[in-house]
């Protein structure tokens, strides 16, 4: 889910970070037809411009934060940082 002030005509970039260093990321457009801006990815993402793949689950495990860069409806750049601290522990709790 994204902030409701996001401009769907502008690209959103998502970067996985570990200790402040980005190691995987992508840019994409949100579907302007949906009422609430959101995205869903399969576990394995294959990039169309190359044959590289990204295991989204492994990227979450290897990261401590995801940074989303987007443009607001007013045209201002904005950043949303989503911390992943404790992701492994919370995920494993589901099976205990």
LOSE-480454 format. One line per 10 residues: number of its first residue (from 1); their letters; for each residue x, y, z of N, C-alpha, C. Coordinates in nm, 4 decimals. Layout:
residues N
NUM) A) X Y Z X Y Z X Y Z; ... $
//
This chain:
residues 96
1) XXXXXXXXXX) 0.0848 -0.1177 0.0000 0.0000 0.0000 0.0000 0.0888 0.1233 0.0000; 0.0464 0.2213 -0.0729 0.1202 0.3461 -0.0793 0.0349 0.4586 -0.0239; 0.0995 0.5697 -0.0014 0.0280 0.6880 0.0451 -0.0767 0.7274 -0.0581; -0.1854 0.7870 -0.0134 -0.2919 0.8249 -0.1047 -0.2562 0.9482 -0.1872; -0.1443 1.0133 -0.1556 -0.1054 1.1321 -0.2313 -0.0094 1.0995 -0.3457; 0.0058 0.9720 -0.3816 0.1000 0.9328 -0.4859 0.0422 0.9635 -0.6241; 0.1277 1.0106 -0.7133 0.0883 1.0371 -0.8518 0.1060 0.9093 -0.9329; -0.0038 0.8438 -0.9759 0.0091 0.7160 -1.0463 0.0704 0.7294 -1.1865; 0.0821 0.8517 -1.2373 0.1421 0.8717 -1.3695 0.2950 0.8742 -1.3629; 0.3502 0.8789 -1.2428 0.4953 0.8841 -1.2237 0.5455 0.7486 -1.1720 $
11) XXXXXXXXXX) 0.6680 0.7154 -1.2084 0.7253 0.5886 -1.1639 0.7574 0.5907 -1.0147; 0.7459 0.4742 -0.9553 0.7839 0.4514 -0.8159 0.9086 0.3645 -0.8187; 1.0066 0.3973 -0.7366 1.1229 0.3088 -0.7267 1.1239 0.2449 -0.5889; 1.1626 0.1191 -0.5862 1.1684 0.0410 -0.4633 1.3097 -0.0148 -0.4526; 1.3777 0.0132 -0.3416 1.5151 -0.0316 -0.3231 1.5271 -0.1073 -0.1918; 1.5796 -0.2293 -0.1980 1.6096 -0.3065 -0.0779 1.7460 -0.2624 -0.0266; 1.7546 -0.2329 0.1032 1.8798 -0.1863 0.1616 1.9229 -0.2736 0.2779; 2.0526 -0.2830 0.2945 2.1127 -0.3476 0.4112 2.2166 -0.2509 0.4640; 2.1976 -0.2046 0.5871 2.2875 -0.1075 0.6500 2.3086 0.0169 0.5637; 2.2001 0.0656 0.5039 2.2043 0.1885 0.4265 2.2539 0.1759 0.2837 $
21) XXXXXXXXXX) 2.2919 0.0563 0.2412 2.3415 0.0341 0.1057 2.2380 -0.0438 0.0258; 2.1979 0.0109 -0.0871 2.1026 -0.0581 -0.1737 2.1693 -0.1743 -0.2447; 2.1002 -0.2880 -0.2541 2.1578 -0.4026 -0.3247 2.0635 -0.4601 -0.4296; 1.9373 -0.4208 -0.4271 1.8421 -0.4650 -0.5294 1.7312 -0.3613 -0.5354; 1.6783 -0.3420 -0.6543 1.5709 -0.2454 -0.6670 1.5079 -0.2494 -0.8040; 1.3980 -0.1775 -0.8160 1.3274 -0.1709 -0.9437 1.2405 -0.0468 -0.9447; 1.2001 -0.0061 -1.0637 1.1064 0.1046 -1.0816 0.9854 0.0516 -1.1572; 0.8686 0.1075 -1.1280 0.7462 0.0602 -1.1905 0.6389 0.1676 -1.1805; 0.5345 0.1526 -1.2602 0.4170 0.2385 -1.2528 0.3056 0.1638 -1.1811; 0.2290 0.2354 -1.1005 0.1116 0.1760 -1.0366 -0.0057 0.1814 -1.1340 $
31) XXXXXXXXXX) -0.0987 0.0916 -1.1173 -0.2181 0.0889 -1.2012 -0.3112 0.2014 -1.1571; -0.3329 0.3037 -1.2419 -0.4184 0.4164 -1.1999 -0.5655 0.3789 -1.1872; -0.6050 0.2617 -1.2374 -0.7451 0.2207 -1.2312 -0.7858 0.1698 -1.0935; -0.6886 0.1321 -1.0104 -0.7243 0.0800 -0.8780 -0.7485 0.1956 -0.7813; -0.8396 0.1744 -0.6907 -0.8805 0.2810 -0.5988 -0.7738 0.3111 -0.4941; -0.7113 0.2076 -0.4395 -0.6075 0.2249 -0.3376 -0.4753 0.1811 -0.3986; -0.3776 0.2713 -0.4084 -0.2487 0.2347 -0.4697 -0.1803 0.1221 -0.3928; -0.1545 0.0117 -0.4614 -0.0898 -0.1043 -0.4008 -0.0153 -0.1793 -0.5094; 0.0648 -0.2771 -0.4686 0.1357 -0.3596 -0.5655 0.1460 -0.5001 -0.5108; 0.1608 -0.5948 -0.6002 0.1810 -0.7346 -0.5628 0.2809 -0.7936 -0.6611 $
41) XXXXXXXXXX) 0.3764 -0.8676 -0.6091 0.4783 -0.9308 -0.6915 0.4799 -1.0804 -0.6627; 0.5120 -1.1602 -0.7626 0.5365 -1.3017 -0.7339 0.6676 -1.3144 -0.6566; 0.6933 -1.4302 -0.5981 0.8164 -1.4475 -0.5215 0.9400 -1.4312 -0.6089; 0.9383 -1.4845 -0.7297 1.0518 -1.4700 -0.8212 1.0126 -1.3700 -0.9287; 1.0855 -1.2592 -0.9365 1.0602 -1.1559 -1.0356 1.1682 -1.1665 -1.1424; 1.1271 -1.1764 -1.2687 1.2205 -1.1774 -1.3809 1.2111 -1.0427 -1.4500; 1.3236 -0.9753 -1.4651 1.3260 -0.8436 -1.5262 1.3230 -0.8564 -1.6782; 1.2380 -0.7775 -1.7425 1.2189 -0.7890 -1.8869 1.3393 -0.7408 -1.9663; 1.4152 -0.6462 -1.9132 1.5299 -0.5945 -1.9876 1.6531 -0.6838 -1.9775; 1.6465 -0.7850 -1.8957 1.7583 -0.8801 -1.8822 1.7005 -1.0152 -1.8404 $
51) XXXXXXXXXX) 1.7863 -1.1114 -1.8266 1.7406 -1.2435 -1.7813 1.7605 -1.2602 -1.6310; 1.7932 -1.1524 -1.5623 1.8149 -1.1602 -1.4180 1.6833 -1.1806 -1.3448; 1.6913 -1.2514 -1.2330 1.5744 -1.2722 -1.1483 1.6052 -1.2235 -1.0075; 1.5001 -1.1943 -0.9339 1.5126 -1.1522 -0.7948 1.4141 -1.2337 -0.7132; 1.4655 -1.3018 -0.6117 1.3813 -1.3744 -0.5178 1.3357 -1.2737 -0.4122; 1.2089 -1.2337 -0.4198 1.1581 -1.1291 -0.3309 1.1642 -1.1711 -0.1835; 1.1352 -1.2970 -0.1546 1.1412 -1.3428 -0.0160 1.2836 -1.3329 0.0381; 1.3814 -1.3772 -0.0412 1.5213 -1.3699 0.0017 1.5661 -1.2246 0.0161; 1.5184 -1.1370 -0.0722 1.5528 -0.9946 -0.0619 1.5015 -0.9362 0.0693; 1.3819 -0.9781 0.1124 1.3295 -0.9321 0.2410 1.4164 -0.9816 0.3571 $
61) XXXXXXXXXX) 1.4605 -1.1053 0.3489 1.5440 -1.1622 0.4549 1.6788 -1.0912 0.4609; 1.7365 -1.0615 0.3446 1.8697 -1.0012 0.3385 1.8686 -0.8514 0.3662; 1.7522 -0.7896 0.3730 1.7409 -0.6445 0.3901 1.7051 -0.6075 0.5323; 1.7333 -0.4816 0.5656 1.6807 -0.4286 0.6901 1.5855 -0.3116 0.6649; 1.5697 -0.2740 0.5353 1.4774 -0.1662 0.5011 1.4469 -0.1689 0.3513; 1.3241 -0.1276 0.3180 1.2868 -0.1027 0.1781 1.2561 0.0457 0.1682; 1.3140 0.1100 0.0684 1.2928 0.2534 0.0477 1.2111 0.2716 -0.0799; 1.0991 0.3429 -0.0682 1.0139 0.3744 -0.1820 1.0284 0.5223 -0.2136; 1.0677 0.5541 -0.3350 1.0751 0.6918 -0.3826 0.9598 0.7119 -0.4803; 0.8804 0.8166 -0.4590 0.7679 0.8419 -0.5473 0.7432 0.9919 -0.5576 $
71) XXXXXXXXXX) 0.6530 1.0298 -0.6465 0.6148 1.1695 -0.6656 0.4723 1.1875 -0.6161; 0.4499 1.2933 -0.5385 0.3155 1.3213 -0.4886 0.2297 1.3808 -0.6002; 0.1004 1.3889 -0.5766 0.0086 1.4477 -0.6744 0.0398 1.5948 -0.6993; 0.1049 1.6592 -0.6019 0.1439 1.7998 -0.6182 0.2748 1.8140 -0.6954; 0.3375 1.7006 -0.7304 0.4621 1.7041 -0.8067 0.5879 1.7068 -0.7220; 0.5761 1.6876 -0.5925 0.6918 1.6883 -0.5031 0.7473 1.5477 -0.4846; 0.8809 1.5343 -0.4836 0.9384 1.4025 -0.4554 0.9162 1.3648 -0.3096; 0.8935 1.2371 -0.2846 0.8709 1.1901 -0.1485 0.9369 1.0537 -0.1309; 0.9724 1.0237 -0.0068 1.0380 0.8972 0.0258 0.9634 0.8335 0.1422; 0.9388 0.7033 0.1298 0.8802 0.6262 0.2389 0.9758 0.5122 0.2706 $
81) XXXXXXXXXX) 1.0204 0.5044 0.3957 1.1133 0.3990 0.4372 1.0372 0.2977 0.5220; 1.0429 0.1716 0.4765 0.9727 0.0639 0.5447 1.0753 -0.0272 0.6111; 1.0891 -0.0200 0.7442 1.1890 -0.1035 0.8122 1.1488 -0.2503 0.8141; 1.2463 -0.3370 0.7965 1.2228 -0.4812 0.7995 1.2866 -0.5467 0.9215; 1.3268 -0.4678 1.0179 1.3860 -0.5238 1.1388 1.2864 -0.6185 1.2022; 1.3303 -0.7398 1.2300 1.2449 -0.8405 1.2905 1.1632 -0.9202 1.1915; 1.1829 -0.8979 1.0601 1.1040 -0.9698 0.9597 1.1202 -1.1206 0.9754; 1.2438 -1.1673 0.9896 1.2681 -1.3121 1.0021 1.1959 -1.3691 1.1229; 1.2059 -1.2996 1.2356 1.1442 -1.3497 1.3574 0.9922 -1.3527 1.3448; 0.9331 -1.2464 1.2905 0.7877 -1.2403 1.2761 0.7382 -1.3461 1.1783 $
91) XXXXXX) 0.8131 -1.3677 1.0705 0.7739 -1.4701 0.9719 0.7770 -1.6089 1.0368; 0.8818 -1.6374 1.1124 0.8955 -1.7686 1.1730 0.7914 -1.7922 1.2830; 0.7458 -1.6849 1.3483 0.6444 -1.6985 1.4521 0.5158 -1.7594 1.3981; 0.4880 -1.7409 1.2698 0.3660 -1.7955 1.2109 0.3633 -1.9476 1.2146; 0.4801 -2.0093 1.2201 0.4893 -2.1548 1.2145 0.5145 -2.2203 1.3496; 0.5272 -2.1376 1.4521 0.5558 -2.1921 1.5861 0.4256 -2.2148 1.6610 $
//
